[in-house]
């Protein structure tokens, strides 16, 4: 599928549309413009990254074990590999 080139303003608008409308880990449609798909992948990546950081803080507070932290991080990394392409 071919997509048209966007002006700088349109690129910003498409990115904003993704930020306003895309829910993390929902389907990224192939029919969406590559700028939108890229922004959705960033949203997924940032969600996973933030979840890893929260898990580390929870571990530091002694609320989960190292094994639980490893499992969570492993799950988040798998999530990144699936949803952040």
C-alpha positions in Angstrom: 0.0 0.0 0.0 1.3 3.4 -0.9 0.8 6.4 1.4 1.1 10.1 0.5 3.9 12.2 1.9 2.8 14.5 4.7 3.7 18.1 5.4 5.3 18.8 8.8 1.9 20.1 10.1 0.1 17.0 8.9 2.8 14.7 10.4 2.2 16.5 13.8 -1.5 16.1 13.4 -1.3 12.4 12.6 0.9 11.8 15.6 -1.5 13.7 17.8 -4.4 11.7 16.4 -2.6 8.5 17.5 -1.9 9.9 21.0 -5.5 10.9 21.4 -7.1 7.8 19.9 -4.9 4.8 20.2 -5.2 2.5 23.3 -1.9 0.7 24.2 -1.8 -2.8 22.7 -4.9 -2.5 20.6 -4.6 -3.4 17.0 -2.4 -1.2 14.8 -4.2 -1.3 11.4 -2.0 -1.8 8.3 -4.3 0.7 6.5 -3.2 3.5 8.9 -0.5 5.9 7.6 3.0 4.8 8.6 3.3 8.0 10.8 0.3 6.8 12.8 1.6 3.2 13.1 5.0 4.4 14.2 3.4 6.6 16.9 1.3 3.7 18.1 4.4 1.5 18.4 6.0 4.3 20.5 2.9 4.4 22.7 3.3 0.6 23.2 7.0 0.8 23.9 6.6 3.7 26.4 3.8 1.8 28.2 6.1 -1.3 28.6 9.1 0.9 29.6 7.0 2.6 32.3 5.7 -0.7 33.5 9.2 -2.0 33.9 10.2 1.1 35.8 7.2 0.7 38.2 8.1 -2.9 38.7 11.7 -2.0 39.7 10.4 0.5 42.2 8.0 -2.1 43.7 11.0 -4.5 44.0 13.1 -1.8 45.7 10.3 -1.3 48.2 10.4 -5.0 49.0 6.9 -5.6 47.7 7.9 -8.3 45.2 10.8 -10.8 45.0 13.6 -10.8 42.4 12.0 -13.7 40.7 8.7 -11.8 40.4 10.6 -8.8 39.0 12.3 -11.1 36.5 9.0 -12.6 35.4 7.4 -9.1 35.0 10.4 -7.8 33.0 10.4 -10.9 30.8 6.7 -10.4 30.1 7.2 -6.7 29.3 10.1 -7.5 27.0 8.0 -10.1 25.2 5.3 -7.5 24.9 7.7 -5.0 23.4 8.9 -7.6 20.8 5.3 -8.2 19.7 3.7 -4.7 19.9 6.5 -2.3 19.1 7.5 -3.2 15.6 
